[in-house]
């Protein structure tokens, strides 16, 4: 990371921790399952979206993981 690879994009080694911090600060129901962090064109985003929806559908319907998925995707009630 951090060097040009000939593709016209370069990455900063701090991109990953910054993305983690940004995601952690989002409300639980708004956190993405996946997030691209490199600059530039991201043609894989459409396939990632379909993959995430499929995974959430499968895992969200399981008896073992369904309640945890529901808890993550459900917004927290307003603080009293």
N, CA, C and O atoms as a Maestro MAE file, in Angstrom:
{
 s_m_m2io_version
 :::
 2.0.0
}

f_m_ct {
 s_m_title
 :::
 protein
 m_atom[320] {
  # First column is atom index #
  i_m_mmod_type
  r_m_x_coord
  r_m_y_coord
  r_m_z_coord
  i_m_residue_number
  s_m_chain_name
  s_m_pdb_residue_name
  s_m_pdb_atom_name
  i_m_atomic_number
  :::
  1 25 0.840 -1.183 0.000 1 A "UNK " " N  " 7
  2 3 0.000 0.000 0.000 1 A "UNK " " CA " 6
  3 2 0.881 1.240 0.000 1 A "UNK " " C  " 6
  4 15 2.006 1.233 0.498 1 A "UNK " " O  " 8
  5 25 0.346 2.278 -0.560 2 A "UNK " " N  " 7
  6 3 1.044 3.547 -0.531 2 A "UNK " " CA " 6
  7 2 1.949 3.795 -1.719 2 A "UNK " " C  " 6
  8 15 2.563 4.858 -1.810 2 A "UNK " " O  " 8
  9 25 2.050 2.823 -2.648 3 A "UNK " " N  " 7
  10 3 2.879 3.034 -3.819 3 A "UNK " " CA " 6
  11 2 2.035 2.880 -5.071 3 A "UNK " " C  " 6
  12 15 1.039 2.156 -5.084 3 A "UNK " " O  " 8
  13 25 2.441 3.557 -6.099 4 A "UNK " " N  " 7
  14 3 1.741 3.487 -7.381 4 A "UNK " " CA " 6
  15 2 2.048 2.141 -8.021 4 A "UNK " " C  " 6
  16 15 3.205 1.723 -8.070 4 A "UNK " " O  " 8
  17 25 1.023 1.465 -8.508 5 A "UNK " " N  " 7
  18 3 1.207 0.143 -9.108 5 A "UNK " " CA " 6
  19 2 1.005 0.154 -10.621 5 A "UNK " " C  " 6
  20 15 0.925 -0.906 -11.241 5 A "UNK " " O  " 8
  21 25 0.922 1.335 -11.215 6 A "UNK " " N  " 7
  22 3 0.719 1.436 -12.647 6 A "UNK " " CA " 6
  23 2 -0.742 1.530 -13.051 6 A "UNK " " C  " 6
  24 15 -1.046 1.752 -14.223 6 A "UNK " " O  " 8
  25 25 -1.646 1.367 -12.103 7 A "UNK " " N  " 7
  26 3 -3.072 1.404 -12.409 7 A "UNK " " CA " 6
  27 2 -3.646 2.816 -12.334 7 A "UNK " " C  " 6
  28 15 -4.813 3.033 -12.661 7 A "UNK " " O  " 8
  29 25 -2.828 3.773 -11.903 8 A "UNK " " N  " 7
  30 3 -3.316 5.139 -11.783 8 A "UNK " " CA " 6
  31 2 -3.929 5.430 -10.424 8 A "UNK " " C  " 6
  32 15 -4.448 6.525 -10.206 8 A "UNK " " O  " 8
  33 25 -3.880 4.490 -9.524 9 A "UNK " " N  " 7
  34 3 -4.401 4.733 -8.178 9 A "UNK " " CA " 6
  35 2 -3.341 4.312 -7.166 9 A "UNK " " C  " 6
  36 15 -2.550 3.403 -7.419 9 A "UNK " " O  " 8
  37 25 -3.336 4.955 -6.070 10 A "UNK " " N  " 7
  38 3 -2.432 4.586 -4.984 10 A "UNK " " CA " 6
  39 2 -3.245 4.595 -3.705 10 A "UNK " " C  " 6
  40 15 -4.282 5.254 -3.617 10 A "UNK " " O  " 8
  41 25 -2.783 3.885 -2.752 11 A "UNK " " N  " 7
  42 3 -3.508 3.778 -1.496 11 A "UNK " " CA " 6
  43 2 -2.648 4.305 -0.353 11 A "UNK " " C  " 6
  44 15 -1.423 4.181 -0.361 11 A "UNK " " O  " 8
  45 25 -3.302 4.876 0.595 12 A "UNK " " N  " 7
  46 3 -2.659 5.348 1.814 12 A "UNK " " CA " 6
  47 2 -2.833 4.240 2.856 12 A "UNK " " C  " 6
  48 15 -3.952 3.761 3.039 12 A "UNK " " O  " 8
  49 25 -1.783 3.821 3.537 13 A "UNK " " N  " 7
  50 3 -1.928 2.770 4.545 13 A "UNK " " CA " 6
  51 2 -2.953 3.111 5.630 13 A "UNK " " C  " 6
  52 15 -3.449 2.207 6.304 13 A "UNK " " O  " 8
  53 25 -3.273 4.365 5.809 14 A "UNK " " N  " 7
  54 3 -4.247 4.771 6.825 14 A "UNK " " CA " 6
  55 2 -5.686 4.679 6.316 14 A "UNK " " C  " 6
  56 15 -6.619 4.909 7.085 14 A "UNK " " O  " 8
  57 25 -5.887 4.347 5.038 15 A "UNK " " N  " 7
  58 3 -7.242 4.229 4.503 15 A "UNK " " CA " 6
  59 2 -8.063 3.191 5.253 15 A "UNK " " C  " 6
  60 15 -9.240 3.420 5.530 15 A "UNK " " O  " 8
  61 25 -7.464 2.057 5.584 16 A "UNK " " N  " 7
  62 3 -8.206 0.986 6.265 16 A "UNK " " CA " 6
  63 2 -8.614 1.401 7.677 16 A "UNK " " C  " 6
  64 15 -9.795 1.298 8.007 16 A "UNK " " O  " 8
  65 25 -7.689 1.868 8.531 17 A "UNK " " N  " 7
  66 3 -8.142 2.266 9.872 17 A "UNK " " CA " 6
  67 2 -9.129 3.432 9.858 17 A "UNK " " C  " 6
  68 15 -10.016 3.500 10.709 17 A "UNK " " O  " 8
  69 25 -8.981 4.355 8.894 18 A "UNK " " N  " 7
  70 3 -9.954 5.448 8.799 18 A "UNK " " CA " 6
  71 2 -11.338 4.911 8.447 18 A "UNK " " C  " 6
  72 15 -12.338 5.352 9.012 18 A "UNK " " O  " 8
  73 25 -11.398 3.960 7.514 19 A "UNK " " N  " 7
  74 3 -12.684 3.375 7.128 19 A "UNK " " CA " 6
  75 2 -13.307 2.631 8.303 19 A "UNK " " C  " 6
  76 15 -14.514 2.728 8.525 19 A "UNK " " O  " 8
  77 25 -12.505 1.895 9.052 20 A "UNK " " N  " 7
  78 3 -13.018 1.181 10.226 20 A "UNK " " CA " 6
  79 2 -13.593 2.169 11.227 20 A "UNK " " C  " 6
  80 15 -14.677 1.941 11.765 20 A "UNK " " O  " 8
  81 25 -12.890 3.253 11.484 21 A "UNK " " N  " 7
  82 3 -13.374 4.257 12.436 21 A "UNK " " CA " 6
  83 2 -14.670 4.899 11.946 21 A "UNK " " C  " 6
  84 15 -15.594 5.108 12.731 21 A "UNK " " O  " 8
  85 25 -14.739 5.209 10.658 22 A "UNK " " N  " 7
  86 3 -15.963 5.816 10.113 22 A "UNK " " CA " 6
  87 2 -17.144 4.862 10.239 22 A "UNK " " C  " 6
  88 15 -18.243 5.280 10.601 22 A "UNK " " O  " 8
  89 25 -16.926 3.587 9.943 23 A "UNK " " N  " 7
  90 3 -18.002 2.599 10.038 23 A "UNK " " CA " 6
  91 2 -18.423 2.415 11.492 23 A "UNK " " C  " 6
  92 15 -19.616 2.310 11.777 23 A "UNK " " O  " 8
  93 25 -17.476 2.375 12.403 24 A "UNK " " N  " 7
  94 3 -17.789 2.195 13.822 24 A "UNK " " CA " 6
  95 2 -18.626 3.352 14.368 24 A "UNK " " C  " 6
  96 15 -19.403 3.163 15.303 24 A "UNK " " O  " 8
  97 25 -18.477 4.532 13.802 25 A "UNK " " N  " 7
  98 3 -19.219 5.698 14.275 25 A "UNK " " CA " 6
  99 2 -20.642 5.760 13.711 25 A "UNK " " C  " 6
  100 15 -21.453 6.557 14.184 25 A "UNK " " O  " 8
  101 25 -20.952 4.941 12.719 26 A "UNK " " N  " 7
  102 3 -22.300 4.934 12.151 26 A "UNK " " CA " 6
  103 2 -23.275 4.245 13.100 26 A "UNK " " C  " 6
  104 15 -22.877 3.348 13.843 26 A "UNK " " O  " 8
  105 25 -24.537 4.645 13.089 27 A "UNK " " N  " 7
  106 3 -25.537 3.908 13.865 27 A "UNK " " CA " 6
  107 2 -25.580 2.455 13.399 27 A "UNK " " C  " 6
  108 15 -25.310 2.160 12.235 27 A "UNK " " O  " 8
  109 25 -25.917 1.559 14.309 28 A "UNK " " N  " 7
  110 3 -25.871 0.119 14.024 28 A "UNK " " CA " 6
  111 2 -26.601 -0.262 12.744 28 A "UNK " " C  " 6
  112 15 -26.085 -1.073 11.975 28 A "UNK " " O  " 8
  113 25 -27.750 0.277 12.494 29 A "UNK " " N  " 7
  114 3 -28.541 -0.118 11.324 29 A "UNK " " CA " 6
  115 2 -28.009 0.467 10.015 29 A "UNK " " C  " 6
  116 15 -28.512 0.130 8.943 29 A "UNK " " O  " 8
  117 25 -27.013 1.327 10.087 30 A "UNK " " N  " 7
  118 3 -26.491 1.962 8.885 30 A "UNK " " CA " 6
  119 2 -25.103 1.467 8.501 30 A "UNK " " C  " 6
  120 15 -24.547 1.915 7.498 30 A "UNK " " O  " 8
  121 25 -24.532 0.548 9.283 31 A "UNK " " N  " 7
  122 3 -23.182 0.057 9.000 31 A "UNK " " CA " 6
  123 2 -23.208 -0.899 7.815 31 A "UNK " " C  " 6
  124 15 -23.995 -1.846 7.796 31 A "UNK " " O  " 8
  125 25 -22.348 -0.653 6.823 32 A "UNK " " N  " 7
  126 3 -22.327 -1.535 5.658 32 A "UNK " " CA " 6
  127 2 -21.624 -2.852 5.963 32 A "UNK " " C  " 6
  128 15 -20.719 -2.905 6.797 32 A "UNK " " O  " 8
  129 25 -22.046 -3.906 5.285 33 A "UNK " " N  " 7
  130 3 -21.377 -5.190 5.405 33 A "UNK " " CA " 6
  131 2 -20.017 -5.141 4.723 33 A "UNK " " C  " 6
  132 15 -19.057 -5.753 5.188 33 A "UNK " " O  " 8
  133 25 -19.944 -4.412 3.625 34 A "UNK " " N  " 7
  134 3 -18.698 -4.247 2.877 34 A "UNK " " CA " 6
  135 2 -18.536 -2.776 2.531 34 A "UNK " " C  " 6
  136 15 -19.509 -2.030 2.414 34 A "UNK " " O  " 8
  137 25 -17.274 -2.381 2.369 35 A "UNK " " N  " 7
  138 3 -17.010 -1.006 1.952 35 A "UNK " " CA " 6
  139 2 -15.696 -0.968 1.200 35 A "UNK " " C  " 6
  140 15 -14.666 -1.397 1.719 35 A "UNK " " O  " 8
  141 25 -15.725 -0.458 -0.016 36 A "UNK " " N  " 7
  142 3 -14.491 -0.277 -0.781 36 A "UNK " " CA " 6
  143 2 -13.774 0.945 -0.232 36 A "UNK " " C  " 6
  144 15 -14.398 1.967 0.055 36 A "UNK " " O  " 8
  145 25 -12.471 0.834 -0.088 37 A "UNK " " N  " 7
  146 3 -11.738 1.967 0.469 37 A "UNK " " CA " 6
  147 2 -10.714 2.542 -0.494 37 A "UNK " " C  " 6
  148 15 -10.163 3.613 -0.235 37 A "UNK " " O  " 8
  149 25 -10.447 1.861 -1.593 38 A "UNK " " N  " 7
  150 3 -9.461 2.394 -2.524 38 A "UNK " " CA " 6
  151 2 -10.087 3.496 -3.373 38 A "UNK " " C  " 6
  152 15 -11.289 3.484 -3.636 38 A "UNK " " O  " 8
  153 25 -9.262 4.443 -3.796 39 A "UNK " " N  " 7
  154 3 -9.791 5.511 -4.645 39 A "UNK " " CA " 6
  155 2 -10.034 5.014 -6.062 39 A "UNK " " C  " 6
  156 15 -9.510 3.975 -6.465 39 A "UNK " " O  " 8
  157 25 -10.812 5.743 -6.793 40 A "UNK " " N  " 7
  158 3 -11.014 5.434 -8.201 40 A "UNK " " CA " 6
  159 2 -12.252 4.609 -8.472 40 A "UNK " " C  " 6
  160 15 -13.095 4.408 -7.598 40 A "UNK " " O  " 8
  161 25 -12.343 4.135 -9.704 41 A "UNK " " N  " 7
  162 3 -13.477 3.358 -10.182 41 A "UNK " " CA " 6
  163 2 -13.607 2.054 -9.390 41 A "UNK " " C  " 6
  164 15 -12.612 1.398 -9.083 41 A "UNK " " O  " 8
  165 25 -14.837 1.696 -9.069 42 A "UNK " " N  " 7
  166 3 -15.090 0.495 -8.283 42 A "UNK " " CA " 6
  167 2 -16.145 -0.376 -8.987 42 A "UNK " " C  " 6
  168 15 -17.293 -0.437 -8.546 42 A "UNK " " O  " 8
  169 25 -15.759 -1.039 -10.070 43 A "UNK " " N  " 7
  170 3 -16.737 -1.820 -10.823 43 A "UNK " " CA " 6
  171 2 -17.300 -3.000 -10.039 43 A "UNK " " C  " 6
  172 15 -18.360 -3.517 -10.392 43 A "UNK " " O  " 8
  173 25 -16.621 -3.434 -8.990 44 A "UNK " " N  " 7
  174 3 -17.080 -4.573 -8.196 44 A "UNK " " CA " 6
  175 2 -18.216 -4.204 -7.243 44 A "UNK " " C  " 6
  176 15 -18.782 -5.094 -6.609 44 A "UNK " " O  " 8
  177 25 -18.562 -2.943 -7.121 45 A "UNK " " N  " 7
  178 3 -19.569 -2.529 -6.140 45 A "UNK " " CA " 6
  179 2 -20.935 -3.167 -6.401 45 A "UNK " " C  " 6
  180 15 -21.630 -3.530 -5.452 45 A "UNK " " O  " 8
  181 25 -21.328 -3.310 -7.652 46 A "UNK " " N  " 7
  182 3 -22.629 -3.923 -7.949 46 A "UNK " " CA " 6
  183 2 -22.659 -5.379 -7.502 46 A "UNK " " C  " 6
  184 15 -23.645 -5.830 -6.918 46 A "UNK " " O  " 8
  185 25 -21.595 -6.110 -7.772 47 A "UNK " " N  " 7
  186 3 -21.565 -7.514 -7.365 47 A "UNK " " CA " 6
  187 2 -21.456 -7.627 -5.845 47 A "UNK " " C  " 6
  188 15 -22.027 -8.545 -5.254 47 A "UNK " " O  " 8
  189 25 -20.737 -6.715 -5.209 48 A "UNK " " N  " 7
  190 3 -20.656 -6.718 -3.742 48 A "UNK " " CA " 6
  191 2 -22.028 -6.475 -3.119 48 A "UNK " " C  " 6
  192 15 -22.365 -7.085 -2.104 48 A "UNK " " O  " 8
  193 25 -22.824 -5.585 -3.724 49 A "UNK " " N  " 7
  194 3 -24.152 -5.293 -3.190 49 A "UNK " " CA " 6
  195 2 -25.044 -6.535 -3.256 49 A "UNK " " C  " 6
  196 15 -25.729 -6.868 -2.289 49 A "UNK " " O  " 8
  197 25 -25.030 -7.204 -4.387 50 A "UNK " " N  " 7
  198 3 -25.835 -8.425 -4.543 50 A "UNK " " CA " 6
  199 2 -25.344 -9.505 -3.580 50 A "UNK " " C  " 6
  200 15 -26.149 -10.201 -2.961 50 A "UNK " " O  " 8
  201 25 -24.045 -9.640 -3.458 51 A "UNK " " N  " 7
  202 3 -23.475 -10.638 -2.549 51 A "UNK " " CA " 6
  203 2 -23.866 -10.341 -1.100 51 A "UNK " " C  " 6
  204 15 -24.216 -11.256 -0.354 51 A "UNK " " O  " 8
  205 25 -23.810 -9.086 -0.702 52 A "UNK " " N  " 7
  206 3 -24.180 -8.706 0.664 52 A "UNK " " CA " 6
  207 2 -25.652 -8.988 0.929 52 A "UNK " " C  " 6
  208 15 -26.006 -9.504 1.989 52 A "UNK " " O  " 8
  209 25 -26.512 -8.651 -0.028 53 A "UNK " " N  " 7
  210 3 -27.947 -8.911 0.140 53 A "UNK " " CA " 6
  211 2 -28.216 -10.408 0.261 53 A "UNK " " C  " 6
  212 15 -29.043 -10.830 1.068 53 A "UNK " " O  " 8
  213 25 -27.527 -11.196 -0.529 54 A "UNK " " N  " 7
  214 3 -27.698 -12.651 -0.488 54 A "UNK " " CA " 6
  215 2 -27.205 -13.210 0.853 54 A "UNK " " C  " 6
  216 15 -27.882 -14.028 1.477 54 A "UNK " " O  " 8
  217 25 -26.045 -12.771 1.280 55 A "UNK " " N  " 7
  218 3 -25.505 -13.248 2.555 55 A "UNK " " CA " 6
  219 2 -26.425 -12.862 3.713 55 A "UNK " " C  " 6
  220 15 -26.697 -13.684 4.588 55 A "UNK " " O  " 8
  221 25 -26.898 -11.632 3.724 56 A "UNK " " N  " 7
  222 3 -27.796 -11.211 4.796 56 A "UNK " " CA " 6
  223 2 -29.084 -12.018 4.776 56 A "UNK " " C  " 6
  224 15 -29.631 -12.347 5.829 56 A "UNK " " O  " 8
  225 25 -29.563 -12.333 3.597 57 A "UNK " " N  " 7
  226 3 -30.767 -13.144 3.483 57 A "UNK " " CA " 6
  227 2 -30.569 -14.533 4.064 57 A "UNK " " C  " 6
  228 15 -31.413 -15.029 4.810 57 A "UNK " " O  " 8
  229 25 -29.451 -15.157 3.720 58 A "UNK " " N  " 7
  230 3 -29.170 -16.511 4.219 58 A "UNK " " CA " 6
  231 2 -28.920 -16.507 5.717 58 A "UNK " " C  " 6
  232 15 -29.541 -17.264 6.463 58 A "UNK " " O  " 8
  233 25 -28.008 -15.649 6.148 59 A "UNK " " N  " 7
  234 3 -27.640 -15.619 7.565 59 A "UNK " " CA " 6
  235 2 -28.792 -15.089 8.412 59 A "UNK " " C  " 6
  236 15 -29.036 -15.579 9.514 59 A "UNK " " O  " 8
  237 25 -29.493 -14.091 7.896 60 A "UNK " " N  " 7
  238 3 -30.590 -13.488 8.637 60 A "UNK " " CA " 6
  239 2 -31.757 -14.434 8.871 60 A "UNK " " C  " 6
  240 15 -32.547 -14.229 9.793 60 A "UNK " " O  " 8
  241 25 -31.872 -15.457 8.053 61 A "UNK " " N  " 7
  242 3 -32.953 -16.420 8.226 61 A "UNK " " CA " 6
  243 2 -32.560 -17.607 9.098 61 A "UNK " " C  " 6
  244 15 -33.409 -18.430 9.441 61 A "UNK " " O  " 8
  245 25 -31.294 -17.704 9.456 62 A "UNK " " N  " 7
  246 3 -30.864 -18.851 10.254 62 A "UNK " " CA " 6
  247 2 -31.282 -18.670 11.716 62 A "UNK " " C  " 6
  248 15 -31.347 -17.553 12.230 62 A "UNK " " O  " 8
  249 25 -31.561 -19.789 12.358 63 A "UNK " " N  " 7
  250 3 -31.941 -19.727 13.772 63 A "UNK " " CA " 6
  251 2 -30.763 -19.298 14.637 63 A "UNK " " C  " 6
  252 15 -30.939 -18.613 15.645 63 A "UNK " " O  " 8
  253 25 -29.573 -19.701 14.241 64 A "UNK " " N  " 7
  254 3 -28.385 -19.389 15.038 64 A "UNK " " CA " 6
  255 2 -27.992 -17.915 14.946 64 A "UNK " " C  " 6
  256 15 -27.678 -17.289 15.958 64 A "UNK " " O  " 8
  257 25 -28.010 -17.367 13.736 65 A "UNK " " N  " 7
  258 3 -27.490 -16.017 13.529 65 A "UNK " " CA " 6
  259 2 -28.563 -14.983 13.250 65 A "UNK " " C  " 6
  260 15 -28.279 -13.786 13.306 65 A "UNK " " O  " 8
  261 25 -29.769 -15.393 12.956 66 A "UNK " " N  " 7
  262 3 -30.834 -14.454 12.636 66 A "UNK " " CA " 6
  263 2 -31.040 -13.361 13.665 66 A "UNK " " C  " 6
  264 15 -31.126 -12.190 13.295 66 A "UNK " " O  " 8
  265 25 -31.123 -13.708 14.983 67 A "UNK " " N  " 7
  266 3 -31.311 -12.657 15.982 67 A "UNK " " CA " 6
  267 2 -30.160 -11.644 16.023 67 A "UNK " " C  " 6
  268 15 -30.387 -10.454 16.241 67 A "UNK " " O  " 8
  269 25 -28.930 -12.115 15.814 68 A "UNK " " N  " 7
  270 3 -27.785 -11.195 15.823 68 A "UNK " " CA " 6
  271 2 -27.848 -10.257 14.617 68 A "UNK " " C  " 6
  272 15 -27.584 -9.061 14.742 68 A "UNK " " O  " 8
  273 25 -28.196 -10.799 13.454 69 A "UNK " " N  " 7
  274 3 -28.320 -9.973 12.254 69 A "UNK " " CA " 6
  275 2 -29.421 -8.936 12.461 69 A "UNK " " C  " 6
  276 15 -29.244 -7.764 12.128 69 A "UNK " " O  " 8
  277 25 -30.548 -9.364 13.005 70 A "UNK " " N  " 7
  278 3 -31.662 -8.442 13.271 70 A "UNK " " CA " 6
  279 2 -31.221 -7.332 14.218 70 A "UNK " " C  " 6
  280 15 -31.570 -6.169 14.018 70 A "UNK " " O  " 8
  281 25 -30.456 -7.687 15.248 71 A "UNK " " N  " 7
  282 3 -30.003 -6.692 16.218 71 A "UNK " " CA " 6
  283 2 -29.094 -5.649 15.564 71 A "UNK " " C  " 6
  284 15 -29.159 -4.468 15.903 71 A "UNK " " O  " 8
  285 25 -28.258 -6.081 14.638 72 A "UNK " " N  " 7
  286 3 -27.358 -5.152 13.962 72 A "UNK " " CA " 6
  287 2 -28.111 -4.248 12.997 72 A "UNK " " C  " 6
  288 15 -27.790 -3.067 12.863 72 A "UNK " " O  " 8
  289 25 -29.111 -4.804 12.328 73 A "UNK " " N  " 7
  290 3 -29.818 -4.026 11.313 73 A "UNK " " CA " 6
  291 2 -30.935 -3.160 11.863 73 A "UNK " " C  " 6
  292 15 -31.439 -2.292 11.149 73 A "UNK " " O  " 8
  293 25 -31.339 -3.366 13.108 74 A "UNK " " N  " 7
  294 3 -32.429 -2.613 13.696 74 A "UNK " " CA " 6
  295 2 -31.888 -1.369 14.400 74 A "UNK " " C  " 6
  296 15 -31.006 -1.482 15.251 74 A "UNK " " O  " 8
  297 25 -32.392 -0.202 14.065 75 A "UNK " " N  " 7
  298 3 -31.920 1.015 14.745 75 A "UNK " " CA " 6
  299 2 -32.224 0.956 16.246 75 A "UNK " " C  " 6
  300 15 -33.225 0.386 16.678 75 A "UNK " " O  " 8
  301 25 -31.342 1.552 17.004 76 A "UNK " " N  " 7
  302 3 -31.550 1.631 18.449 76 A "UNK " " CA " 6
  303 2 -32.654 2.621 18.754 76 A "UNK " " C  " 6
  304 15 -32.810 3.610 18.038 76 A "UNK " " O  " 8
  305 25 -33.435 2.372 19.818 77 A "UNK " " N  " 7
  306 3 -34.468 3.350 20.187 77 A "UNK " " CA " 6
  307 2 -33.800 4.632 20.671 77 A "UNK " " C  " 6
  308 15 -32.663 4.596 21.140 77 A "UNK " " O  " 8
  309 25 -34.497 5.769 20.562 78 A "UNK " " N  " 7
  310 3 -33.936 7.035 21.037 78 A "UNK " " CA " 6
  311 2 -33.623 6.965 22.529 78 A "UNK " " C  " 6
  312 15 -34.343 6.327 23.297 78 A "UNK " " O  " 8
  313 25 -32.562 7.617 22.920 79 A "UNK " " N  " 7
  314 3 -32.188 7.644 24.350 79 A "UNK " " CA " 6
  315 2 -33.203 8.436 25.139 79 A "UNK " " C  " 6
  316 15 -33.740 9.434 24.659 79 A "UNK " " O  " 8
  317 25 -33.465 7.987 26.352 80 A "UNK " " N  " 7
  318 3 -34.434 8.667 27.212 80 A "UNK " " CA " 6
  319 2 -33.773 9.799 27.962 80 A "UNK " " C  " 6
  320 15 -34.431 10.492 28.739 80 A "UNK " " O  " 8
  :::
 }
 m_bond[319] {
  # First column is bond index #
  i_m_from
  i_m_to
  i_m_order
  :::
  1 1 2 1
  2 2 3 1
  3 3 4 2
  4 3 5 1
  5 5 6 1
  6 6 7 1
  7 7 8 2
  8 7 9 1
  9 9 10 1
  10 10 11 1
  11 11 12 2
  12 11 13 1
  13 13 14 1
  14 14 15 1
  15 15 16 2
  16 15 17 1
  17 17 18 1
  18 18 19 1
  19 19 20 2
  20 19 21 1
  21 21 22 1
  22 22 23 1
  23 23 24 2
  24 23 25 1
  25 25 26 1
  26 26 27 1
  27 27 28 2
  28 27 29 1
  29 29 30 1
  30 30 31 1
  31 31 32 2
  32 31 33 1
  33 33 34 1
  34 34 35 1
  35 35 36 2
  36 35 37 1
  37 37 38 1
  38 38 39 1
  39 39 40 2
  40 39 41 1
  41 41 42 1
  42 42 43 1
  43 43 44 2
  44 43 45 1
  45 45 46 1
  46 46 47 1
  47 47 48 2
  48 47 49 1
  49 49 50 1
  50 50 51 1
  51 51 52 2
  52 51 53 1
  53 53 54 1
  54 54 55 1
  55 55 56 2
  56 55 57 1
  57 57 58 1
  58 58 59 1
  59 59 60 2
  60 59 61 1
  61 61 62 1
  62 62 63 1
  63 63 64 2
  64 63 65 1
  65 65 66 1
  66 66 67 1
  67 67 68 2
  68 67 69 1
  69 69 70 1
  70 70 71 1
  71 71 72 2
  72 71 73 1
  73 73 74 1
  74 74 75 1
  75 75 76 2
  76 75 77 1
  77 77 78 1
  78 78 79 1
  79 79 80 2
  80 79 81 1
  81 81 82 1
  82 82 83 1
  83 83 84 2
  84 83 85 1
  85 85 86 1
  86 86 87 1
  87 87 88 2
  88 87 89 1
  89 89 90 1
  90 90 91 1
  91 91 92 2
  92 91 93 1
  93 93 94 1
  94 94 95 1
  95 95 96 2
  96 95 97 1
  97 97 98 1
  98 98 99 1
  99 99 100 2
  100 99 101 1
  101 101 102 1
  102 102 103 1
  103 103 104 2
  104 103 105 1
  105 105 106 1
  106 106 107 1
  107 107 108 2
  108 107 109 1
  109 109 110 1
  110 110 111 1
  111 111 112 2
  112 111 113 1
  113 113 114 1
  114 114 115 1
  115 115 116 2
  116 115 117 1
  117 117 118 1
  118 118 119 1
  119 119 120 2
  120 119 121 1
  121 121 122 1
  122 122 123 1
  123 123 124 2
  124 123 125 1
  125 125 126 1
  126 126 127 1
  127 127 128 2
  128 127 129 1
  129 129 130 1
  130 130 131 1
  131 131 132 2
  132 131 133 1
  133 133 134 1
  134 134 135 1
  135 135 136 2
  136 135 137 1
  137 137 138 1
  138 138 139 1
  139 139 140 2
  140 139 141 1
  141 141 142 1
  142 142 143 1
  143 143 144 2
  144 143 145 1
  145 145 146 1
  146 146 147 1
  147 147 148 2
  148 147 149 1
  149 149 150 1
  150 150 151 1
  151 151 152 2
  152 151 153 1
  153 153 154 1
  154 154 155 1
  155 155 156 2
  156 155 157 1
  157 157 158 1
  158 158 159 1
  159 159 160 2
  160 159 161 1
  161 161 162 1
  162 162 163 1
  163 163 164 2
  164 163 165 1
  165 165 166 1
  166 166 167 1
  167 167 168 2
  168 167 169 1
  169 169 170 1
  170 170 171 1
  171 171 172 2
  172 171 173 1
  173 173 174 1
  174 174 175 1
  175 175 176 2
  176 175 177 1
  177 177 178 1
  178 178 179 1
  179 179 180 2
  180 179 181 1
  181 181 182 1
  182 182 183 1
  183 183 184 2
  184 183 185 1
  185 185 186 1
  186 186 187 1
  187 187 188 2
  188 187 189 1
  189 189 190 1
  190 190 191 1
  191 191 192 2
  192 191 193 1
  193 193 194 1
  194 194 195 1
  195 195 196 2
  196 195 197 1
  197 197 198 1
  198 198 199 1
  199 199 200 2
  200 199 201 1
  201 201 202 1
  202 202 203 1
  203 203 204 2
  204 203 205 1
  205 205 206 1
  206 206 207 1
  207 207 208 2
  208 207 209 1
  209 209 210 1
  210 210 211 1
  211 211 212 2
  212 211 213 1
  213 213 214 1
  214 214 215 1
  215 215 216 2
  216 215 217 1
  217 217 218 1
  218 218 219 1
  219 219 220 2
  220 219 221 1
  221 221 222 1
  222 222 223 1
  223 223 224 2
  224 223 225 1
  225 225 226 1
  226 226 227 1
  227 227 228 2
  228 227 229 1
  229 229 230 1
  230 230 231 1
  231 231 232 2
  232 231 233 1
  233 233 234 1
  234 234 235 1
  235 235 236 2
  236 235 237 1
  237 237 238 1
  238 238 239 1
  239 239 240 2
  240 239 241 1
  241 241 242 1
  242 242 243 1
  243 243 244 2
  244 243 245 1
  245 245 246 1
  246 246 247 1
  247 247 248 2
  248 247 249 1
  249 249 250 1
  250 250 251 1
  251 251 252 2
  252 251 253 1
  253 253 254 1
  254 254 255 1
  255 255 256 2
  256 255 257 1
  257 257 258 1
  258 258 259 1
  259 259 260 2
  260 259 261 1
  261 261 262 1
  262 262 263 1
  263 263 264 2
  264 263 265 1
  265 265 266 1
  266 266 267 1
  267 267 268 2
  268 267 269 1
  269 269 270 1
  270 270 271 1
  271 271 272 2
  272 271 273 1
  273 273 274 1
  274 274 275 1
  275 275 276 2
  276 275 277 1
  277 277 278 1
  278 278 279 1
  279 279 280 2
  280 279 281 1
  281 281 282 1
  282 282 283 1
  283 283 284 2
  284 283 285 1
  285 285 286 1
  286 286 287 1
  287 287 288 2
  288 287 289 1
  289 289 290 1
  290 290 291 1
  291 291 292 2
  292 291 293 1
  293 293 294 1
  294 294 295 1
  295 295 296 2
  296 295 297 1
  297 297 298 1
  298 298 299 1
  299 299 300 2
  300 299 301 1
  301 301 302 1
  302 302 303 1
  303 303 304 2
  304 303 305 1
  305 305 306 1
  306 306 307 1
  307 307 308 2
  308 307 309 1
  309 309 310 1
  310 310 311 1
  311 311 312 2
  312 311 313 1
  313 313 314 1
  314 314 315 1
  315 315 316 2
  316 315 317 1
  317 317 318 1
  318 318 319 1
  319 319 320 2
  :::
 }
}
